[in-house]
Amino acid sequence: MTFYDGIFPFYPTSRTPVVFNTIQIVVIIIFLVFLVAFLVILIGIRGIEKLHWFVRVTLSLFIGAVIVAVNFTNDWERGYAMVNTTYKSFNNENVKAEVGIHIGLKGVNVTLKGLPETQLNEIINYNEEFLWQFGLNYESQYRKGLERGLPNPILYIAEKFTPNSPCGVYSQYRVSGQYASATMWVALCAWMLSNILLWLFVFLYGGYMILVTGFFMIFSLISFGTTRHTPLCAIQFDDMKLQSALGPSFWLTLATALLCLIIGVTIVAMSIFAPTRMSKIFLVDASNNEEDSYETSFYNQTYSDADKVNQSLPLEELEKAV
């Protein structure tokens, strides 16, 4: 029995699936605001300096945005399968749907999308999140899912990650995710220090901090990668098996880490073996030359005898007046 537009009585309101991660959107918007503000300032810069500052700031903001954003994404590992399975308990009717698993550093998202979406007089489009980060009880979230009457495929997959599951992957993913998240935050601190040092023209130590940023991102990948040594329990739907693989966030973090290592090695090598060229790249000579030319023109200014007489005239006239 259903009420208006196919809503089951035990649902207080019509469900809407999660489309975007709000925290991830906020992070992207914040970094985009910084980028737009810089582009506005960039209009007043002339010549080759405009290209220099554009590349420098864009790369820096990209690295920072990746470090922060991947902490909240849920696609470090993911997998999909097209299944034909039972939909709800105490109901033998099957549905054809796409089941997805999305694993992040803080939890797992299980998706279920009907093919087509409207089946059994209901819109089948679910995106349920189960978190295992410290301070939250995964078992409690799973029990609430049972009480809400979530579809069988979602509960079946979520049960694989419960602490009491024979699979034993809960502790592995939970600990690995926490260590990976912690090392990513350390990488963010190193990224901030590298920016400060480079703005102060301390190139050698700025390069070292960029290397530290890349290394901690690699440590984060290694921490999460240890979960691959514990094979995930078979998620079987009749003759279909759901298999997971490393997702976009993992590969994006790896690419950003390699970018940091390349930039860091380049800066350190040039600071040691070609400091003059390094100064030219960061436009240090141009700014110093402007200051030197101003100081030179100020201190080395010479006056002719006529100028001295003209300068002394006001004082003589003032003495006569007194």
N, C-alpha and C positions, 0 to 999 in steps of 0.2 A: 504494500500500500504506500502511495506517495501523495504528498500535498502538491502545491502549485509548482509548475515547471520541473517536475520530477525530483523534488527534494525529499529525501527519506525523513521520517519523523524524528529519528534520533539525532539529526543534524540541526542545530539551532538556526543556522543561516546557510545560504548557498556558498559552497566552497569555491575558492579561486586559487589556482596553483601558483607557487612561487616562480616568478619570472627572472628577477635580478637579485643579487646579493646587495642589500642596501649599504652595508659597510664598505664593500668594494667600490660601489658607485661614489660614496663620499670621499674615499681616498683619491680616486681618479679626478673628481671635481676639484679637490684641493690643489693637486699638482697642476691641473690645467689652469687654474686661476693664477698660480705663480708664473706659468709659462706665458699666458696672455699678458700679464702685467709686465713681464720682461720684454715681450715683443713690442709693447707700446713704447717702452724706454728705448728699445733698439732703433726706433725710427730716427732719433736724434744723433745716432752715431754714424760717422762717415767712413768711407774707404774700406780697407781690408779689415779694420777693427770690427766692423759689423758682422762679417762672416765668422771671425774668430770668436766673438762673444756668443753668437747664435749656436755654433757647434758646441762650445764649451758648456753653456748653460743647459742646452737641450739634452746632451749626454748625461749631465749630472742629475737633472730632474728625472730622466728616464730610469736611471739606476735606482734612485730613491723611491720612485713610484713602484717599481717592480718589487723591491725589498719589502715595502709595506703591504702592497696589495696581495702578494702570494700567501701572506699569513692568514688571510680570510677567504681564500678561494677553496673550492671543494672539488677540484679536478686534478689533484696531484696523481691520482690513479682512478681510472674509470673503465667501465665496460658496459656493453649493451647486448641484448638478446631479444629476438622476436619469439614470443611464446603464445601458446594456446592452453590456458590453464583455468582452474576454478577462480572465481572472483571473490566471493564472500563465504564465510563459514555457514554451515547448514543450508548450502545452496549448491546443487550439482551442475548449474549452468556454467559453461565455459565462456571466456572472452578471449579475443585475439588482441594482443597488446605488445608494446615495446617496454621491456623492463630495463632500467639502467641503474648502475651503482656508481656513485661519485664520492671518492674518499679524499678528505683534506687533512690538514694538520690537527684540526679540532674535532672532527667527527665524520660521519658518513651521511650522505643524502641518497635516498632510494626514490627513483622515479618510476611512474607507471602511466603510460599514455596509450589509450585505446586506439585501435586501428579498425574502424574509424572511432573517433572520440565518443560518440553517442552510441552506447550499447546498453541493453537491459533497462531502457528508459532512464538512463543516467549518463552524465558526462564524466568519462573516465580520464582524468588528468591530475595525477598526484605528484607531489614533490615533498617528501617527508624527511626531516632532519633529525638525526640522533647524535648527540654530542657526548664525547668521552673526556673532555678537558677537565682538569682538576677543579673541584668544587661543584661538579655536576654528577648526577647519578644516572648512568646509562640504563640501568635496570629499571629505574623508576620511569624513565621516558618510554621504555618499551612496554611497560604495563599500562601506561596511559594510552598508548597506541592500541593495545588490546581492548581497553574500555571504550575507546572511540569507534571501534569496529572498522579498523583499517583493512584494506583488501589483503587477501591471503599472500600474494606475491611479496608485498612490502614487509609484512610480518615475518615471512619465511626468511628473507634476506637479513632483516634486522636481527633476527634471533641468532644468526651466525656470529655476530659480534658481541653478544652478551657475555658477561664475565663467566657465567656458568656453562657456556657452550662447550661441547667437546672439541670444537675447532681450536680453541686456545689462542685466537688471534687478537683478542681484546687487549691484553696487556702489551703485546708487541706493537700494535698500532698506536696505543695510547702513549706509551713511553717514547717511542720513536717520534711521534708527532710533537710531543712537548719539547724534546731536545732539539728537533729541527726548528721549531718556532723560536726557542731561546737563542739559538745561534744566529737566526735571521735578525733578531733584534740587536744582537751584538754587531752584526754586519752593518746595521743602520747607524749605530753609534760611530763605527769606524768611517762610514761614508760621510757623516757630518764633520768629523775631525779632518778628514782629507780635504773637504771643501774649505774649511777655515784655514788650513795650512797653505793651500794653493792660492787663496785670496791674499794671504800675507807674503806670497812669493817665497815660501819655504818649500821649494820644489822637491828636494830629496825626501824629506819626511812626509810630505804630501803624497808622493809616490808610494812610500812604504805603507801608508794608511789605506791607499786604494788596493794594494796587494792584500792587506789584512781583510778588507771588505770582500774581495774575491775568495780568499781562503775560507772565511767563515761561511760564505754561501756554499762552497764545496762541502764543508763539514755538514751543513744542513742537508744537502742532497745525500751524503753518505748515511746520515742518521735515518732519513726516511727510506733510503734504499735497502736498509737491513730488513725491512718488512718483506722484501721479495724472497728472502731466504726461508721464510716461513710460508709454505704454500697455503693459499686460501682454500678453505673447504670447498668441495664441489657444490656449486649452486646449480642444481639440476631441475629442469622443468620438462618432465617426460623425456623426449629424445633430444631436447635442446639444453645446452650447457652455457651458462654465463661465465665468460672469462674476462678478467680485467688486465689492463696494461697501464704503463706510466702515461700520465696525461699532460696537457699543455703547460700547466703551472710548473711541473718538474723540468720540462725542456726549456721553458722560458727562463727559469732560474739558472739552469746550466749555461745557457747562452749569455746571460748577463754576467755570470761569474767569470766566464772566459773573457768577456769584454773588459771587465775590471782588471784581470790579470794582464791582458795585453797592454792596456793603458798604463798600469802601474809599472810594468817592466820597461816600457818605453820611457816613461818619465825618469825612473831611477837611472837607467843607462845613460840617457842624455845629460842628466844632472852631474854624473860622474865623469863622463868622457867628452861631453860637448856642452859645457855650461853656457858658453857664449851663444850658441845656437838655441839653446833652451830659453835663454832670456829673450831672444828675438821672437820665438814662437809665442811666448806669453806677453809680448809687447812691453817688456820691462825697459828696454833701451829707449823706446819712443817717449815714455813718460819721464824717464830720468833726463833725457836730452832736453826736454822742454823746461824742466826745473833748472837744469844746469845753465841753459842759455839765458833764462830769466835772471838767475843769480849772477852770472857773468856780466850781463849787461848792466846790472844794478851796481855791483861792486867795482867794476872796471870803467865806470863812466868817467870821462875826463872833461874838464872845464877849461875853456880858453880864458885868457886874461880879460877879454871884454866881458865874458860872462861873470867873472869874479867881480869886476867893477860894477856891473849892473846889479849883482846881488848885494854889493856893499852899499849902494846908493840909498836904499830905503833906511838903513841903519844910520847913515850920516845925517840924512834929513830929519830923522827922528831925534838925534842928539841936538841938532840946531833948534828944533822946536821946543825941546825941554829947556 
